[in-house]
Amino acid sequence: MTTQTTRKKRTPGGPQAAGSAGAVRPQVVLLGTGGTIAGTSPRVGDDVGYTAAQRGIGTLLGTLGPALQAGPGRGVDLQSEQVAQIDSKDMSHAVWRRLAERAAWHLGRPEVAGVVVTHGTDTLEETAYLLHRVLAPAKPLVLTAAMRPADALLADGPQNLLDAITAAAQGPGQGLGGVMLALAGRLWAGAQARKVHPYRLDAFDAGDAGALAHVEQGRLRLLRTWPPAGLEPLGLQVLAADIWPEVQIVTSHAGADGRLVDLLLDSGVQGLVVACTGNGSIHHDLLAALLRAQRQGVMLLRALRQGSGCIVAGDAVGLPDAGSLTPAQARVELLLRLLARQA
């Protein structure tokens, strides 16, 4: 049985461990970064006016209590480490680097079956995509979050966290690995998931790709495998730059023009994502400015502003597209391409 202790890990800067001493058992490491799942509200039942990132990862793990004894925690040592404590709307490049480093370190330990990351939902799809491209791990790296604070009358965080532990512990035995999201009883691929609702508990989707698996009574019901074969990680070295490239998102809409693009060019922008209408279409005034930027060496990508579907090839816009990536994910992709070029 797994019991929580305060036994310190022997390596410097390592996590606190939960589990009995003796023979090494498979381990799942929980990395906390804050978010709504760790938030609290000043009024009982207020699921909107809360403050994120108020409870540490050890406290969140402790609230699972008996559920771990009877569920996926049986036979698995659980460890926790606080990587950051922020509202995910304030996610930074520095936290991304630290999180990627700690996740990679733990995934490299042979006794670790998988890693779970608690996170806020606002930038979850961006962090998941970055970790997918940089690490591309064979083991499960499962991000989870919540739409309600930890002290809500019916908080969704504990079940999501339990499901994430299930995916991390059971995924390798079912051929399931890589970066995933565990939310509202389903698993999503980290490269495909996106937030589609600001309030509902089932706030995430994966567009045309659909879910990877359902989590039912502490078991995974697999729908498709993940990650794809032959996926090559960019590696942690791509994040090593002291100053990251400037990449921004602009939006095509009725009445759009190129003034914002020109201002960004003057400020030294290196990459631009344009959130497009229709099947990747762009207002002609904005397109003219983007083509000027491209001629000046700015790297560009088109993405669909509606957040679903995929740009179908065949138009004559003259700008590369990001396929099914959301504008926020496409920005991460451009950022990584620019970082890789200067690494």
N, C-alpha and C positions, 0 to 999 in steps of 0.2 A: 504494500500500500504506500502511496505517496503522502508524505507529511511535510508541511512547510517548516523549515528551520532557518536559522540565521547563520549557517555555516558559510564562511567566506571562501571564495574560490582562491586557489593558491597563486594564480597568475596576477600580476599587477593590473589594476583597472578592470578586473573581471567581475562577473555578476555574483549576486548572492544566490545560493543554491537551495533548492527545496527537494529533499529526498534523504534517504537513509544512507549511512556510510557502508562501505563494504564493496561487494562486486559491482563493477560498472554496468549500469543498465542503459538502454537507449535514452537519450536526453532530448528534450525540447526546450529551446531557449526563447524567452520572451523579452523583446526589446521595446521599451516604452518611449513614446515621443509626445504624449499628451493627447490633445483632441477632446471632442465631446464625450468620448467613452470614459474619459477621466475628469469630466466636468461636473460642477455642482450648481444648483440653483438657489437663489435666496428665498424662493417661495415654493412650497410643496405643489407639485403638479405643473410647474412652469417649464415646458419643454422648448421654449424659445429664448427666454431672458436669462439664460444661464451663463456661467463663466467657464470656458474650456480649461483643460489641463490643470486641475486642482488636486488630483489624487495620483499617487505614484503607482508604478506597475506592480510593485509588491502588494499594495493595498488591493488593487483590482484582482490580482491572483487570489488573495486571501478571501475575497467575497465569494469565490466559487465554492469553497468549503466542501461539503459532502458530495457535490456534483462531481468533483475530481475523484473522490474515493470510489464512486460507483460507475464512473464513465471512462473517457479516454485517458485520464491521468493514471489509471491503474497500470503498474508495471513500467511507468515512464518517469524519469526524474525531470522535474521542472525547475528551471533556473530563470531568474529575472534580472534585468539590467536596465537602468534608466539612461537612455541615450540623449534625450532632450525632453523639455516640458513646455510645449508651446501649443497655441491655437494654430491649426494647420493652415489657416489663411495667411499666417506669417511665416510659412516655410521658407527657408533660406538655402542657398547653395552650400553654406558651411554645414548645416544640419544634414543635407543630402550626403555630403562627403563622409561625415562621421558615421551616419547610419549605414552607408554602403561598406565602410571599413569594418564596422563591428559585425554586420551580417556575414561578410565574407570570412572573417576570422572564425566565427562560430560554425559556419557551414563547413569549414575546412577541418574541424575536429572530427575524427572518425566515430566517436561515440555519440555525436549529435545527429539525430534523425531528421530534424528540421528546425526552422526558426519561425517564430511568430512576431509580428510587429504591430503594436497598437498605434493608431494614427487618427487624425481628424479626417472627415469626409471631404472637406473643401478642396484639398489638393491631392487627395488619395490617388486619383488616376495618374497624376504627374509623377509622384514618387514611385508608384508601381511600375510605370513605363521606364523610368530611369534605372531602377534596379534590374528590370528585365534586360535592358540593353547592356548595362555595365557588367552584371554578374552572370546572367543566364545560367543559374545554378541547376544542377541535376536534382539536388535535394529540394524539398518543399521550402519556400520562403513565403509565408502566408501573412498578408496584411489584413487587419481587421479594424473595425471602427464601430461607431454607434450614431444613431440619429437622435437619441435622447440622452440626457446627462446621466451620470452614475447614480444620482439620488432621485431619479424620476420614479413615479408611482409604479410604472411598468417599464423599467429600463430594458433596452434591447442589448446593451453591451455585454452582460454576462453570458448570454447564450451565444452571441457572435464570437466571444473569446473562447468559449468552450468548443465551438465548431472549428475555430482556427486551430486549436490544439489537436482536435481530431484529425484534421487534414494534414497537419505536420507529422503526426505520429503514424497515421495509417497510409498516407500518400505513397511512400516508397514501396509498400507491399502491393499496391495496385497500379504501379507504373505511372504515378502522378507526382510531378515535381515542378520545379521552376517557380516563378513568381505568380502568386495567386491572391485573390481577395476572397475572404469568407464573410458573407453578409446575408442576413435574413434567410438562413437555411440553404444557401447556395454558394457554390464556388465559381469564381470568374477568373479567366486568364488575365494576368497583370498587364499584358500588352493590348487587351481589347476592352477592358472594363471602363465605364464612364458613369459619372453621376447624372441621373436623369430627373431627379425630383428633389425639391428643397426640404420636404417634411416627412414624407411617407417612410415607413421602416424599410420597405423594399425600394430603396432609392437608387440602386445601381442596375446596370444592364450591360450587355456587350454587343449591342447592335445585331447585325445579321448572324454573328457567330454563336450566340446563345451561351448558356452556362456550361461549365465543365462537369459539375456533379451536384447532387443534392446531399445534404447532411441530415440523416434521419435516425433518431434514437442512438446517437453516438456512432453511426456507421456511414461510410461514404457509398452513395449509389452513383457510379461513374457513368457519365454520358459520352465523354470523349477523352482522349488522352492529351496530356500537356506535360512538358513543352514539346515543340516540333523537333524532329531529329536534326542533328548537325548545326544547331544554333551556336554561333561563336560569340562569346562575350567580348566586349571592348576592353575590359579589365580596369582595375582601380586606377591605373596610371593615367587614364583619360581625365580623371577628376583632380589631378595634382596641381593644376595651374593656380597661381595665387590670384590672378584676375581672370574671371570668366568672360567670354564674349558677350556683347550686348545683343540680345535677340528679343524682338517685340512682336506683338500681334496687332494687326489692323483688320478692320471689318468692312466688307462691301455691303452697301445698303442704298436705299433710294436717296439720291442727292449726294452720294459720296464723291469726294474729289481727292486730289493728290497732295493737299497741303500738309497733312500729317506725315506722309512719307517723306516729303522734302525736309520737314523739320527734323525727322529722325535721321535722315542722311547727314544733315548739318551737325547733329550731335555725335556722329560716328557709329551709328548702328551697323552691325555686321551680318545680322540675319533678320528676315521678316517672314512671318506667317500671315497669310491673308485668309480670314474666315469668309468663305464664299457663299453666295446664294446658289440656288438651283443645283445643277450638276457641275459645280466648280466655276460658275460664271462670276464675273467681276465687272462692276460699273466701269465704263470706258475711260472716264477721267482718272479713276484710281488705277486702272490697268496701265495707262500711259506712264504714270509716276513709278509704278512698280517695275516696268520694263526699263525705265531710266536707272533705277536703283540696281537692277540686275547687270546692266552694262557697266556700272561703276564697281562691280565686284561683290555686291551684297548677295548673300545666299538666300533663296526664297523657296517657300513651299505653300501650296494651296491646301486648305482643309475645309470641310463642310461645316458651316456655322450651325446647322441644325443638330449635329452630334450623332447622327445615325446614317447608315448606308455607306456607300463607297463611291468615290468619283469614278465614273465610267469613262474610259479612254475614248478619244475620238474628236475632241474639240481642238481648236486652233489658238488657244489662249497664249501659248508660248511659255508657260511657267510650269515647273514640275509639281506633281501633287503628292499628298501624303496618304493616299489610299483611304482607309477607313479610320485613320487617327483623328481624334478631336483636335481642335486648334491648340488646346493646352498641351496635348501629347505631341503634336507636331512641333511646337516650340521646343520641347525637351529633345526631340530628335534633331532639330537644327543645332541646338546648343551642343549636343554630343558630337555631331559631325564637325563642328568648328573646333571643339576641344581636341578631337582626334587629329585634326589637321595640324594643330600647333603643338601637339604632344611630342 
